[in-house]
């Protein structure tokens, strides 16, 4: 099973920034990987392991904000379709003229 953790945490004050950073740090130390900003995932080999990680997340949720958890099977996770957009056009640097010496 795969456990998804979606969150939207406020970061307006230094205290909120610290709480959000600590939450992300806790996710990473618990074996989660960042899939997108504010979306972290972790593979869990069994339902019991999944429940353990859900409890760990529940124990470190900041006082403000929203944290959502979603469990999907490995087959469902395998059906994800990802689309990656083109990178933003970079400004082309003008090449300097080359001088020729005879």
C-alpha positions in Angstrom: 0.0 0.0 0.0 1.0 3.6 -0.5 0.3 6.3 1.9 -0.2 9.8 0.6 0.1 12.8 2.8 -1.3 16.1 1.5 -1.0 19.2 3.5 -1.6 22.9 3.4 0.1 24.7 6.3 0.2 28.4 7.0 3.6 30.1 6.8 2.8 33.7 7.5 4.7 34.0 10.8 8.1 32.7 11.8 6.4 30.3 14.2 4.2 28.9 11.5 7.2 28.5 9.1 9.0 26.6 11.9 6.1 24.3 12.5 5.6 23.6 8.7 9.4 22.9 8.3 9.3 20.6 11.4 6.3 18.7 9.9 8.1 18.2 6.6 11.3 17.1 8.4 9.2 14.5 10.4 7.7 13.1 7.2 11.2 12.7 5.7 12.6 11.1 8.8 9.7 8.7 8.7 10.6 7.5 5.2 8.3 9.7 3.1 9.4 11.1 -0.2 8.3 14.4 -1.8 6.1 13.7 -4.8 5.1 17.4 -5.3 5.2 20.4 -3.0 3.0 19.5 -0.1 2.4 16.0 -1.3 4.5 13.2 0.2 4.3 9.5 -0.3 5.5 6.4 1.4 5.3 2.7 0.6 3.9 0.5 3.4 4.2 -3.3 3.2 1.1 -4.0 5.2 -2.0 -2.5 6.6 -0.4 -2.6 10.1 2.6 -0.6 8.9 0.3 1.9 7.3 -1.6 2.4 10.5 1.7 2.9 12.4 2.7 5.7 10.0 -0.7 7.3 10.1 -0.4 7.5 13.9 3.1 9.0 13.6 1.8 11.7 11.3 -1.2 12.4 13.6 1.2 12.9 16.5 3.1 15.7 14.7 0.4 17.7 12.9 0.8 21.4 13.5 -1.8 23.3 15.4 -2.9 25.2 12.2 -3.4 24.0 8.7 -4.9 21.0 7.0 -3.3 17.5 6.7 -5.0 14.8 4.7 -4.0 11.1 4.4 -4.9 8.7 1.6 -4.1 5.0 1.3 -4.0 3.4 -2.1 -3.1 -0.1 -3.2 0.1 -0.8 -5.2 -2.1 -1.5 -8.3 -3.9 1.8 -7.9 -0.6 3.6 -7.4 0.7 2.0 -10.6 -2.3 3.5 -12.5 -1.1 7.0 -11.9 -0.6 9.1 -15.0 1.9 11.9 -14.7 2.2 14.8 -17.2 5.3 16.9 -17.1 5.1 20.3 -18.7 7.8 21.8 -20.8 10.4 23.9 -18.8 10.0 27.6 -19.1 11.9 29.1 -22.0 15.2 30.5 -20.9 16.4 33.7 -22.2 19.0 33.0 -24.9 22.2 34.6 -24.2 23.6 36.5 -27.1 26.9 35.0 -28.1 29.8 37.4 -28.5 31.1 38.0 -31.9 34.3 36.1 -32.7 37.3 37.9 -34.0 39.4 36.4 -36.7 43.1 37.2 -36.9 45.0 36.6 -40.1 
